[in-house]
Amino acid sequence: MDSNFKRCLLTAGALCLTLSVSGSARQAKYAPPTKKERAALRRQLAKLKAMPPVRGVLFHCCSCAVPCPCMFTNEDVEGCNIVRIYHITDGGFEGKDLTGLTMVYLPHPEDLQKKEGAVRKDGKPVDAVLYIPTGLTAHQKQALLGQLAENNMTFAMNTVLQRPVPITFLKHSDGYEVTIPHIFHARMQNVQGAEKKPIILENLALGEGSRWYLGRSAMHDYQNSEEKEWNWQLPKTNGSWTFFAWGPHIDPSDEYEADRKD
């Protein structure tokens, strides 16, 4: 996250709320921003909105047949093992050093969390494992995890085990391929329609994107040496993807205050 972005966020936040301390810490009576403060807030919000977004492609590789029912109901199907793959094609406002990086996010099935010998973090059952590239700089790691927390609420709320691993991402003429040696291997291919053109699904009610390329995993293998039961081979299952553009966080309350009338 660059210094200008941080400065914008700090300025925008500081203009909205006034806190005072008298005896014990408590929130002061709310005082709306002045006309001058609202003008400054609007300028800062305009700068945030003008920043180039972080762009990339998100994959859903799961155990469902093609197409996955979750894509149409926005509800998780019971027993669905899903892997989310995030590949950054342009680091945008976070910086060009994010370009080309890939993360693989695997939710941990609840039935395995309850079993004796299940992997734990700080004594708690692990809700998910996040594989991140090895050799990240402090900025790369902070930016990747910050963006994932902002755009995937399950990551922000769950107990997640982070694993630095070598991750290879390849683009093919008919799809994509992601490999973590000895752990994960997925090869996603376009599902073709008339005239062998890719099938694109529009207007889906998914928070991660409304426009998806229908894909099938020619290969979807996962093996976890820590838990032998958490392994699978799922060829010919759902492997669809969408393209995302993640902008900087803008608090709706800031926009409300900026648009407040005198």
C-alpha positions in Angstrom: 0.0 0.0 0.0 1.7 3.3 -1.1 2.1 6.3 1.2 -0.4 8.4 -0.8 -3.1 5.8 -0.3 -2.4 5.6 3.4 -2.6 9.3 3.7 -5.9 9.4 1.8 -7.4 6.9 4.2 -6.2 8.6 7.3 -7.4 12.0 6.2 -10.8 10.7 5.2 -11.3 8.8 8.4 -10.1 11.7 10.6 -12.7 14.1 9.0 -15.7 12.0 9.9 -15.7 11.3 13.7 -14.6 13.3 16.7 -13.7 11.5 19.9 -13.1 13.0 23.3 -11.9 11.5 26.5 -13.2 12.7 29.9 -12.5 10.4 32.8 -13.1 7.1 31.1 -12.9 6.8 27.4 -16.2 7.5 25.7 -17.5 8.8 22.4 -18.3 12.5 22.3 -21.6 14.0 21.1 -21.5 13.7 17.3 -20.6 16.9 15.4 -21.1 16.8 11.6 -18.2 18.0 9.5 -18.1 21.6 8.5 -18.6 22.7 4.9 -14.8 23.1 4.6 -14.2 19.6 6.0 -16.8 18.1 3.7 -15.1 19.7 0.7 -11.7 18.3 1.8 -13.3 14.8 2.3 -14.8 14.9 -1.2 -11.4 15.7 -2.6 -9.8 12.8 -0.8 -12.6 10.4 -1.9 -12.1 11.5 -5.5 -8.4 10.7 -5.2 -9.2 7.2 -3.9 -11.8 6.5 -6.6 -9.3 7.6 -9.3 -6.6 5.1 -8.2 -6.1 2.2 -10.6 -7.7 -1.0 -9.2 -5.9 -4.3 -8.4 -6.9 -6.6 -11.4 -6.8 -10.3 -11.7 -8.7 -13.6 -12.3 -10.5 -15.6 -9.6 -11.2 -19.4 -10.1 -13.7 -21.6 -8.4 -12.5 -25.2 -8.6 -14.9 -27.4 -6.7 -16.3 -30.9 -6.5 -19.6 -30.1 -8.2 -20.5 -30.9 -11.8 -20.4 -28.2 -14.4 -22.0 -25.8 -13.9 -21.8 -25.6 -10.1 -25.3 -24.9 -8.5 -23.7 -22.4 -6.1 -23.2 -20.0 -9.0 -26.9 -19.6 -9.4 -28.1 -19.8 -5.8 -25.2 -18.0 -4.1 -25.4 -20.6 -1.4 -22.9 -23.3 -0.6 -23.9 -26.8 -1.6 -23.4 -29.3 1.2 -20.4 -31.5 0.6 -18.9 -29.1 -2.0 -15.0 -29.0 -1.7 -14.1 -25.7 -3.2 -10.7 -24.1 -3.9 -10.5 -20.4 -4.7 -7.5 -19.3 -6.7 -6.6 -15.6 -6.9 -4.1 -14.5 -9.6 -3.1 -10.8 -9.8 -2.6 -9.5 -13.4 -2.1 -5.9 -12.4 -1.1 -4.7 -8.9 -2.9 -1.3 -9.5 -2.8 1.1 -6.6 -1.0 -1.5 -4.4 2.0 -1.6 -6.7 3.4 -3.4 -9.7 5.3 -5.9 -7.5 2.0 -7.7 -6.9 1.6 -8.4 -10.6 1.9 -12.1 -11.4 1.4 -13.3 -7.8 -1.1 -16.2 -7.0 -2.9 -17.3 -3.9 -4.7 -20.6 -3.3 -7.4 -20.6 -0.6 -8.9 -23.9 0.7 -11.7 -23.9 3.2 -11.4 -26.7 5.7 -14.5 -29.0 5.9 -16.2 -28.9 9.3 -16.3 -32.7 9.6 -12.5 -32.8 9.4 -12.1 -30.0 11.9 -13.8 -32.1 14.5 -11.7 -35.2 14.1 -8.9 -36.2 16.4 -5.6 -35.1 15.1 -7.0 -32.3 13.0 -4.6 -29.4 12.2 -4.9 -26.6 14.6 -3.6 -23.0 14.9 -3.1 -21.6 18.4 -5.2 -24.4 19.8 -8.2 -23.6 17.5 -9.5 -25.7 14.6 -8.3 -24.4 11.3 -11.1 -23.1 9.1 -9.0 -22.8 6.0 -5.5 -23.0 4.6 -4.1 -20.1 2.4 -1.1 -20.9 0.2 0.9 -17.8 -0.7 4.0 -17.5 -2.8 7.4 -18.0 -1.2 9.9 -15.1 -1.0 7.3 -12.3 -0.6 8.5 -9.0 0.5 6.8 -7.4 3.6 4.9 -5.1 1.3 3.8 -7.9 -1.1 2.5 -10.0 1.8 0.7 -7.1 3.5 -0.9 -6.0 0.3 -2.0 -9.5 -0.7 -3.5 -10.4 2.7 -5.1 -7.0 3.0 -6.8 -7.3 -0.4 -8.0 -10.8 0.4 -9.4 -9.7 3.7 -11.2 -6.8 2.0 -12.7 -9.0 -0.7 -13.2 -12.4 0.9 -15.0 -12.1 4.3 -14.4 -15.7 5.2 -10.7 -15.1 5.2 -11.1 -12.0 7.4 -13.3 -13.8 9.9 -11.9 -17.4 10.0 -8.9 -19.1 11.6 -6.6 -19.4 8.6 -3.3 -21.3 8.4 -0.8 -19.6 6.0 1.6 -21.7 4.0 4.4 -20.2 1.9 4.9 -22.4 -1.1 6.2 -22.2 -4.7 3.1 -21.5 -7.0 3.2 -21.8 -10.7 0.5 -20.1 -12.8 0.2 -20.8 -16.6 -2.2 -19.4 -19.2 -3.1 -21.8 -22.0 -5.1 -21.1 -25.2 -8.1 -22.9 -23.8 -7.8 -22.0 -20.1 -5.3 -21.9 -17.2 -3.2 -24.2 -15.0 -2.0 -23.8 -11.3 0.5 -26.0 -9.6 1.9 -26.2 -6.1 4.4 -29.1 -6.2 3.3 -32.2 -4.3 0.2 -30.4 -3.0 -2.2 -29.0 -5.6 -2.6 -29.2 -9.4 -5.5 -27.8 -11.4 -6.0 -27.4 -15.1 -9.1 -25.4 -16.0 -10.5 -25.4 -19.5 -13.2 -23.4 -21.3 -16.5 -25.2 -21.7 -17.3 -24.5 -25.4 -20.7 -23.7 -26.9 -21.7 -23.1 -30.5 -18.9 -22.6 -32.9 -16.5 -23.7 -30.2 -16.8 -20.4 -28.4 -16.4 -20.1 -24.6 -19.7 -20.1 -22.7 -20.0 -16.9 -20.6 -22.6 -16.6 -17.8 -24.0 -13.1 -17.2 -25.8 -11.4 -14.3 -25.0 -14.0 -11.6 -25.8 -12.9 -8.1 -22.3 -13.6 -6.8 -20.4 -11.1 -4.7 -17.1 -12.1 -6.3 -18.4 -11.2 -9.8 -21.5 -11.3 -12.0 -19.8 -12.4 -15.2 -18.2 -15.9 -15.3 -16.5 -18.0 -17.9 -17.9 -21.5 -17.6 -15.0 -23.9 -17.1 -14.2 -27.6 -16.4 -11.3 -28.9 -14.5 -9.5 -31.5 -16.6 -7.4 -32.0 -13.5 -8.1 -31.0 -9.9 -5.8 -32.9 -7.4 -5.1 -31.9 -3.8 -3.2 -33.8 -1.1 -2.4 -32.7 2.4 0.4 -34.6 4.1 -0.9 -33.4 7.6 -4.4 -34.9 7.1 -4.6 -37.9 4.9 -8.4 -37.6 4.7 -8.2 -34.1 3.3 -7.2 -35.3 -0.2 -9.0 -35.6 -3.5 -8.9 -36.1 -7.2 -11.7 -34.4 -9.0 -11.4 -34.5 -12.8 -14.2 -33.2 -15.0 -15.7 -31.0 -12.2 -16.4 -27.3 -12.0 -13.5 -25.0 -12.8 -15.0 -21.6 -13.7 -13.5 -18.2 -13.4 -14.2 -14.5 -13.4 -12.1 -11.3 -13.7 -12.0 -8.9 -10.8 -11.0 -5.2 -10.2 -10.5 -4.4 -6.6 -10.5 -0.7 -5.8 -9.3 0.9 -2.5 -11.6 0.6 0.5 -14.1 3.5 0.7 -16.2 3.7 3.8 -19.9 4.4 3.0 -20.1 6.7 6.0 -17.4 8.9 4.4 -19.4 9.2 1.2 -22.5 10.0 3.3 -20.8 12.8 5.2 -19.2 14.1 2.0 -22.6 14.4 0.4 -24.4 15.9 3.4 -26.2 19.1 2.7 -25.8 22.3 4.8 
